[in-house]
Amino acid sequence: MSSLATISPSISWFGIFRLGTVQASIGAIVMLATSLLNRVMVVEYAVAAAIPAALVGWHYAVQLSRPLWGHSSDRSPRRTPWIVSGLGILALGAILAVDATILMANLGLSAFLLAIIAFSMIGIGVGISGTALLALLASRVSVERKPAAAAISWTMMIAGIVISAGISGAWLDPFSEARLAITCSMVALVAFILAMVALHGLEEKFPAVAPKPRRNDPPDFKAALKEIWREKEARRFTYFVFISMLAYSMQDLIMEPFAGFLFNMTPGETTQLAGLQHGGILVGMLVSGLGGSLYAKRFGQNLKLWIILGCMGSAIMLTGLSVAASAGLGWPIRANIFGLGVANGIFAVAAVSAMLGLASKGQASGEGARMGVWGASQAIAFGIGGFAGAVIVDLLRSLMGEDITAFQVVFAIEAAMFILAAWVATGTAMARPHIQKEAMES
């Protein structure tokens, strides 16, 4: 039996914002590949939309390596070098992706080979830096602050995406290959430098809140995975992450076509609708983060309640969209979309908060390995979700010859999956404020 003599103080709020800055930097660089270059390939270079979609899907597939990177960071004395190296690979991959995009003007084999290498690097970079960053956050933040920390981190990630998109969009006009290369390179460079400044000295200043005694014989990767999968709680939470994120991502590629086909919205109006949904997500994140932190001491099951509230709210709003497909122009579509965003934001932050808490509960496996397993589950869900939603809509539209039923079926599937996710969450013991006490007594 081991004893932990002291519990270190939680990382400060400013420290949490510094880690959020790193998350924002990751989001800003990933945006270049998954959004900006996607549009350039299809519009400016007339590449089939399936090609950038496949590349984005491949970058998610590569992230199946997350558990390995997380476990490796567990066995290291510090996680900062892993975050730095991952960000470096990510930034270099994004720059190579720009080069591959420019080469696609000639549709040569070299362009596609370089694109595969670049998006592989992007997936690996996100996997290394993102997993190590979340593991660092999980080990440095007290239970009471984890909901707010999750909200801050994810809000800043979205802010990084928005700022990166706004700046790069402004600098790209009038479009040229030189502007594309310079703009993307500058965004990647500035994001990398900001992350390095934010990370400097942070890990040394704030040691782990409840450090585990170091073992002379730390488990190998296979043993760590077996330990995680043997735990009913960790296994069930993995199922929850996959189901909820699959439901969450299925709407990504069909929401704007839905508004255009059935509500006669222009491209500009559907873009504004997407912005309204993301605004709702931010509101939901703030509500869940602040609420989860304010009442964490009062309600031991607080995170579970927020997760169920967000999942059931998402199911209700998706059911509303299914009804909207039949109701047509009389339906309050904007309010419905905003409500969906709020519900999505609530469940997302609560789920990440629970993830941060559960990550610290392993005996042999560390936070990195656990974050890696859940990150891989999320990556698989995101890779499948958007593609599956679009394919189902296309198939049903082709078979039935009309739009209403096609969208109704997909929204109904999503709603059912959110209900299933809520049910799975009810059987998972979320992080409680007395975890630290248990760690001291073990």
C-alpha positions as CSV (number, residue, x, y, z in Angstrom):
1,M,0.0,0.0,0.0
2,S,1.3,3.5,-0.9
3,S,0.6,6.8,0.7
4,L,0.4,10.2,-0.9
5,A,1.6,12.8,1.7
6,T,0.2,15.9,0.1
7,I,-2.3,17.1,-2.4
8,S,-0.9,19.8,-4.6
9,P,-3.0,22.9,-5.3
10,S,-5.0,23.0,-8.5
11,I,-3.7,24.9,-11.4
12,S,-4.7,28.6,-11.4
13,W,-7.4,30.0,-13.6
14,F,-4.7,31.8,-15.6
15,G,-3.0,28.5,-16.0
16,I,-6.2,27.0,-17.3
17,F,-6.5,29.8,-19.8
18,R,-2.9,29.2,-20.9
19,L,-3.7,25.5,-21.6
20,G,-6.8,26.8,-23.4
21,T,-4.5,28.9,-25.6
22,V,-2.7,25.7,-26.6
23,Q,-6.1,24.1,-27.5
24,A,-7.0,27.2,-29.5
25,S,-3.7,26.9,-31.4
26,I,-4.5,23.3,-32.3
27,G,-7.9,24.3,-33.5
28,A,-6.6,27.1,-35.6
29,I,-4.1,24.9,-37.5
30,V,-6.6,22.0,-38.0
31,M,-9.1,24.5,-39.4
32,L,-6.6,25.2,-42.3
33,A,-6.8,21.5,-43.4
34,T,-10.3,20.6,-42.7
35,S,-12.1,23.7,-43.8
36,L,-10.0,26.2,-45.8
37,L,-8.1,23.7,-48.0
38,N,-11.2,21.7,-48.4
39,R,-12.9,24.7,-50.0
40,V,-9.9,25.6,-52.1
41,M,-9.6,22.1,-53.5
42,V,-13.2,21.9,-54.6
43,V,-13.9,25.5,-55.7
44,E,-10.5,26.9,-57.0
45,Y,-9.0,23.7,-58.3
46,A,-12.3,21.8,-59.2
47,V,-11.2,18.6,-57.4
48,A,-14.0,16.1,-56.7
49,A,-15.4,16.8,-53.2
50,A,-14.9,13.1,-52.3
51,I,-11.1,13.7,-52.3
52,P,-10.8,16.3,-49.5
53,A,-13.6,14.4,-47.7
54,A,-11.5,11.3,-47.8
55,L,-8.4,13.1,-46.7
56,V,-10.3,14.6,-43.7
57,G,-11.6,11.1,-42.9
58,W,-8.1,9.7,-43.1
59,H,-6.8,12.3,-40.6
60,Y,-9.4,11.0,-38.2
61,A,-8.4,7.4,-38.9
62,V,-4.8,8.1,-38.1
63,Q,-5.9,9.3,-34.7
64,L,-6.6,5.7,-33.7
65,S,-3.0,5.9,-32.5
66,R,-4.0,8.3,-29.7
67,P,-3.8,5.6,-27.0
68,L,-0.2,4.8,-27.9
69,W,0.8,8.5,-27.7
70,G,-1.1,9.0,-24.5
71,H,0.5,5.9,-22.9
72,S,4.0,7.0,-24.0
73,S,3.4,10.4,-22.4
74,D,2.4,8.6,-19.2
75,R,5.8,6.9,-19.1
76,S,7.6,10.2,-19.5
77,P,8.6,12.6,-16.7
78,R,6.9,15.5,-18.5
79,R,4.1,15.9,-21.0
80,T,5.2,19.3,-22.4
81,P,7.7,17.8,-24.9
82,W,4.9,15.6,-26.3
83,I,2.6,18.6,-26.8
84,V,5.4,20.6,-28.4
85,S,6.5,17.8,-30.8
86,G,2.8,17.1,-31.7
87,L,2.2,20.7,-32.5
88,G,5.3,20.8,-34.6
89,I,4.2,17.8,-36.6
90,L,0.7,19.3,-36.9
91,A,2.0,22.7,-38.2
92,L,4.4,21.1,-40.7
93,G,1.6,18.8,-41.9
94,A,-0.7,21.7,-42.5
95,I,2.0,23.5,-44.5
96,L,2.7,20.4,-46.6
97,A,-1.1,20.1,-47.1
98,V,-1.1,23.6,-48.6
99,D,1.7,22.5,-51.0
100,A,-0.3,19.4,-52.0
101,T,-3.4,21.5,-52.6
102,I,-1.4,23.9,-54.9
103,L,0.0,20.8,-56.8
104,M,-3.6,19.6,-57.3
105,A,-4.0,22.2,-60.0
106,N,-2.3,19.7,-62.3
107,L,-4.0,16.6,-60.8
108,G,-0.7,14.7,-60.7
109,L,-0.1,11.6,-58.6
110,S,2.6,13.4,-56.6
111,A,-0.1,15.9,-55.3
112,F,-2.2,13.1,-53.9
113,L,0.7,11.2,-52.4
114,L,1.9,14.4,-50.7
115,A,-1.7,15.1,-49.5
116,I,-1.9,11.7,-47.9
117,I,1.5,12.3,-46.1
118,A,0.4,15.7,-45.0
119,F,-3.0,14.6,-43.6
120,S,-1.3,11.7,-41.9
121,M,1.0,14.2,-40.2
122,I,-2.0,16.3,-39.2
123,G,-3.7,13.3,-37.7
124,I,-0.6,12.2,-35.8
125,G,0.1,15.8,-34.7
126,V,-3.4,16.3,-33.3
127,G,-3.3,12.9,-31.7
128,I,0.0,13.5,-29.9
129,S,-0.5,17.1,-28.8
130,G,-4.2,16.9,-28.1
131,T,-4.0,13.7,-26.0
132,A,-1.0,14.9,-24.0
133,L,-2.6,18.3,-23.4
134,L,-5.9,16.8,-22.1
135,A,-3.9,14.4,-19.9
136,L,-1.9,17.4,-18.5
137,L,-5.2,19.3,-17.9
138,A,-6.7,16.2,-16.1
139,S,-3.8,15.8,-13.8
140,R,-3.5,19.5,-12.9
141,V,-7.1,20.6,-12.3
142,S,-9.1,19.9,-9.2
143,V,-12.5,18.1,-9.5
144,E,-14.4,21.2,-8.7
145,R,-12.8,23.2,-11.5
146,K,-12.9,20.6,-14.2
147,P,-16.3,21.6,-15.7
148,A,-15.2,25.2,-16.0
149,A,-11.8,24.1,-17.3
150,A,-13.5,22.0,-20.0
151,A,-15.7,24.9,-20.9
152,I,-12.8,27.3,-21.1
153,S,-10.6,24.9,-23.1
154,W,-13.3,24.0,-25.7
155,T,-14.6,27.6,-26.0
156,M,-11.0,28.8,-26.7
157,M,-10.6,26.0,-29.2
158,I,-13.7,27.3,-31.1
159,A,-12.4,30.8,-30.7
160,G,-9.1,29.7,-32.3
161,I,-11.0,28.2,-35.2
162,V,-13.1,31.3,-35.7
163,I,-10.2,33.7,-35.5
164,S,-8.0,31.6,-37.8
165,A,-10.9,31.4,-40.3
166,G,-11.5,35.1,-40.2
167,I,-7.9,36.2,-40.5
168,S,-7.0,33.7,-43.2
169,G,-10.2,34.6,-45.1
170,A,-9.4,38.3,-45.1
171,W,-5.8,37.7,-46.2
172,L,-6.7,35.4,-49.1
173,D,-8.5,37.9,-51.2
174,P,-7.8,38.3,-54.0
175,F,-6.9,34.6,-54.2
176,S,-3.5,33.4,-55.5
177,E,-1.3,30.5,-54.8
178,A,1.3,32.8,-53.2
179,R,-1.3,34.3,-50.8
180,L,-2.6,30.8,-49.9
181,A,0.9,29.6,-49.0
182,I,1.9,32.7,-47.1
183,T,-1.4,33.0,-45.2
184,C,-1.5,29.4,-44.1
185,S,2.2,29.3,-43.2
186,M,1.8,32.5,-41.0
187,V,-1.3,31.1,-39.3
188,A,0.5,27.9,-38.5
189,L,3.6,29.7,-37.3
190,V,1.8,32.2,-35.1
191,A,-0.4,29.5,-33.6
192,F,2.7,27.4,-32.8
193,I,4.6,30.3,-31.2
194,L,1.5,31.2,-29.1
195,A,1.3,27.7,-27.8
196,M,5.0,27.6,-26.9
197,V,4.7,30.8,-24.9
198,A,1.5,29.6,-23.2
199,L,3.3,26.3,-22.2
200,H,6.5,27.8,-21.0
201,G,7.2,26.7,-17.4
202,L,3.6,25.7,-16.8
203,E,4.0,22.0,-16.1
204,E,6.9,22.7,-13.6
205,K,4.9,25.4,-11.8
206,F,1.8,23.3,-11.2
207,P,2.5,19.6,-10.2
208,A,-0.2,17.0,-10.4
209,V,-3.1,17.6,-8.0
210,A,-3.1,14.0,-6.7
211,P,0.1,12.5,-8.0
212,K,0.3,8.7,-8.3
213,P,3.4,6.9,-6.9
214,R,5.8,6.1,-9.7
215,R,6.1,2.4,-10.3
216,N,9.4,0.7,-11.0
217,D,7.7,-1.6,-13.5
218,P,5.1,0.6,-15.4
219,P,2.8,-1.4,-17.6
220,D,3.5,-1.8,-21.3
221,F,1.0,-0.4,-23.8
222,K,-0.9,-3.7,-24.2
223,A,-1.2,-4.2,-20.4
224,A,-2.4,-0.6,-20.0
225,L,-5.1,-1.0,-22.6
226,K,-6.3,-4.3,-21.0
227,E,-6.5,-2.6,-17.6
228,I,-8.7,0.2,-19.1
229,W,-10.9,-2.2,-20.9
230,R,-11.4,-4.4,-17.9
231,E,-12.9,-1.5,-16.0
232,K,-16.6,-1.5,-16.5
233,E,-16.8,2.3,-15.9
234,A,-14.1,3.2,-18.4
235,R,-15.5,0.7,-21.0
236,R,-19.0,2.1,-20.7
237,F,-17.7,5.7,-20.9
238,T,-15.9,4.7,-24.2
239,Y,-19.2,3.5,-25.5
240,F,-20.9,6.8,-24.5
241,V,-18.2,8.9,-26.2
242,F,-18.6,6.9,-29.4
243,I,-22.4,7.0,-29.5
244,S,-22.8,10.6,-28.5
245,M,-20.1,11.9,-30.9
246,L,-21.5,9.9,-33.7
247,A,-24.9,11.5,-33.2
248,Y,-23.2,14.9,-32.8
249,S,-21.3,14.6,-36.1
250,M,-24.0,13.2,-38.3
251,Q,-25.5,16.6,-38.7
252,D,-22.3,18.4,-39.9
253,L,-22.7,17.9,-43.6
254,I,-26.5,17.9,-43.9
255,M,-27.7,20.9,-41.9
256,E,-27.0,23.6,-44.6
257,P,-28.4,21.5,-47.4
258,F,-31.5,20.8,-45.2
259,A,-32.1,24.5,-44.8
260,G,-31.5,25.2,-48.5
261,F,-33.7,22.4,-49.9
262,L,-36.7,22.7,-47.4
263,F,-36.6,26.3,-46.3
264,N,-35.3,27.9,-49.5
265,M,-32.4,29.6,-47.8
266,T,-29.6,31.1,-49.8
267,P,-26.0,30.1,-49.2
268,G,-25.4,33.2,-47.2
269,E,-28.5,32.5,-45.0
270,T,-27.4,28.9,-44.4
271,T,-24.0,30.1,-43.4
272,Q,-25.6,32.5,-40.9
273,L,-27.7,29.6,-39.7
274,A,-24.5,27.6,-39.0
275,G,-23.1,30.6,-37.2
276,L,-26.3,30.7,-35.1
277,Q,-25.8,27.0,-34.2
278,H,-22.2,27.6,-33.1
279,G,-23.3,30.5,-31.1
280,G,-25.7,28.2,-29.3
281,I,-22.9,25.7,-28.7
282,L,-20.9,28.4,-27.0
283,V,-23.8,29.4,-24.8
284,G,-24.4,25.7,-23.9
285,M,-20.7,25.3,-23.1
286,L,-20.6,28.3,-20.8
287,V,-23.9,27.2,-19.0
288,S,-22.6,23.7,-18.5
289,G,-19.1,24.7,-17.5
290,L,-20.2,27.4,-15.0
291,G,-23.1,25.3,-13.7
292,G,-21.0,22.2,-13.3
293,S,-18.3,24.1,-11.3
294,L,-20.7,26.1,-9.1
295,Y,-22.6,23.0,-8.0
296,A,-20.0,20.3,-8.1
297,K,-19.7,20.2,-4.3
298,R,-23.4,20.1,-3.8
299,F,-24.3,17.4,-6.2
300,G,-22.0,14.4,-6.5
301,Q,-23.8,13.2,-9.7
302,N,-23.8,16.7,-11.2
303,L,-21.8,15.9,-14.3
304,K,-24.1,13.0,-15.1
305,L,-27.1,15.2,-14.8
306,W,-25.6,17.8,-17.2
307,I,-24.7,15.1,-19.7
308,I,-28.2,13.6,-19.7
309,L,-29.8,17.1,-19.9
310,G,-27.6,17.9,-23.0
311,C,-28.2,14.5,-24.7
312,M,-32.0,14.6,-24.1
313,G,-32.2,18.3,-25.1
314,S,-30.3,17.4,-28.3
315,A,-32.8,14.5,-29.0
316,I,-35.7,16.9,-28.5
317,M,-34.3,19.5,-30.8
318,L,-33.5,16.9,-33.5
319,T,-37.0,15.6,-33.2
320,G,-38.1,19.2,-33.8
321,L,-36.1,19.4,-37.0
322,S,-37.7,16.1,-38.1
323,V,-41.1,17.8,-37.6
324,A,-39.8,20.9,-39.3
325,A,-39.1,18.9,-42.5
326,S,-42.9,18.4,-42.8
327,A,-44.0,21.7,-41.4
328,G,-42.0,23.8,-43.8
329,L,-41.6,27.6,-43.7
330,G,-43.9,28.1,-40.7
331,W,-41.5,26.3,-38.4
332,P,-39.2,28.5,-36.1
333,I,-36.1,26.9,-37.7
334,R,-33.7,29.5,-36.3
335,A,-34.8,29.0,-32.8
336,N,-34.7,25.2,-33.3
337,I,-31.1,25.3,-34.6
338,F,-30.0,27.6,-31.8
339,G,-31.6,25.3,-29.2
340,L,-29.8,22.3,-30.8
341,G,-26.5,24.2,-30.5
342,V,-27.2,25.0,-26.8
343,A,-28.0,21.3,-26.0
344,N,-24.9,20.1,-27.9
345,G,-22.7,22.5,-26.0
346,I,-24.1,21.4,-22.6
347,F,-23.5,17.7,-23.2
348,A,-20.1,18.3,-24.9
349,V,-18.6,20.2,-22.0
350,A,-20.1,17.9,-19.4
351,A,-18.7,14.9,-21.2
352,V,-15.2,16.4,-21.4
353,S,-15.4,17.3,-17.7
354,A,-16.3,13.7,-16.8
355,M,-13.5,12.6,-19.1
356,L,-11.0,14.7,-17.2
357,G,-12.2,13.3,-13.9
358,L,-12.3,9.6,-15.0
359,A,-8.9,9.9,-16.6
360,S,-7.2,10.2,-13.1
361,K,-8.9,7.1,-11.6
362,G,-6.7,4.4,-13.1
363,Q,-4.2,2.5,-11.0
364,A,-1.8,1.1,-13.6
365,S,-2.7,3.2,-16.7
366,G,-2.2,6.9,-16.6
367,E,-4.3,9.9,-17.8
368,G,-2.6,9.8,-21.2
369,A,-3.6,6.2,-22.1
370,R,-7.2,6.8,-20.9
371,M,-7.5,10.1,-22.8
372,G,-6.1,8.3,-25.8
373,V,-8.7,5.6,-25.7
374,W,-11.5,8.1,-25.5
375,G,-9.9,10.4,-28.1
376,A,-9.6,7.5,-30.5
377,S,-13.3,6.7,-29.9
378,Q,-14.2,10.3,-30.6
379,A,-12.1,10.4,-33.8
380,I,-13.7,7.2,-35.1
381,A,-17.2,8.6,-34.4
382,F,-16.3,11.9,-36.2
383,G,-14.8,10.2,-39.1
384,I,-17.9,8.0,-39.6
385,G,-20.6,10.4,-38.5
386,G,-20.4,13.2,-41.1
387,F,-19.9,10.8,-44.0
388,A,-22.7,8.5,-42.9
389,G,-25.2,11.3,-42.4
390,A,-24.5,12.7,-45.9
391,V,-24.6,9.2,-47.5
392,I,-27.9,8.3,-45.9
393,V,-29.5,11.5,-47.1
394,D,-28.2,11.0,-50.6
395,L,-29.3,7.4,-50.8
396,L,-32.8,8.1,-49.5
397,R,-33.3,11.2,-51.7
398,S,-32.3,9.0,-54.7
399,L,-34.5,6.1,-53.8
400,M,-37.6,8.1,-52.7
401,G,-37.3,11.0,-55.1
402,E,-38.0,13.6,-52.4
403,D,-36.2,15.4,-49.6
404,I,-38.5,15.5,-46.6
405,T,-38.3,11.8,-45.6
406,A,-34.6,11.6,-46.2
407,F,-33.8,14.4,-43.7
408,Q,-36.5,13.1,-41.3
409,V,-34.9,9.7,-41.1
410,V,-31.4,11.0,-40.4
411,F,-32.6,13.4,-37.7
412,A,-34.6,10.6,-36.2
413,I,-31.5,8.4,-36.1
414,E,-29.5,11.1,-34.5
415,A,-32.2,11.7,-31.9
416,A,-32.4,8.0,-31.1
417,M,-28.6,7.8,-30.7
418,F,-28.6,10.7,-28.3
419,I,-31.3,9.0,-26.2
420,L,-29.1,5.8,-26.2
421,A,-26.1,7.9,-25.2
422,A,-28.0,9.4,-22.3
423,W,-29.0,5.8,-21.2
424,V,-25.4,4.7,-21.4
425,A,-24.3,7.7,-19.3
426,T,-26.7,6.8,-16.5
427,G,-24.6,3.7,-15.8
428,T,-21.3,5.5,-15.7
429,A,-20.1,6.9,-12.4
430,M,-18.9,10.4,-13.2
431,A,-16.1,12.1,-11.3
432,R,-17.1,13.2,-7.8
433,P,-15.5,15.7,-5.5
434,H,-14.3,13.0,-3.1
435,I,-12.0,11.4,-5.7
436,Q,-9.0,13.3,-4.2
437,K,-9.8,12.0,-0.7
438,E,-9.9,8.4,-2.0
439,A,-6.5,9.0,-3.8
440,M,-5.0,10.0,-0.5
441,E,-6.3,7.0,1.3
442,S,-5.2,4.5,-1.3
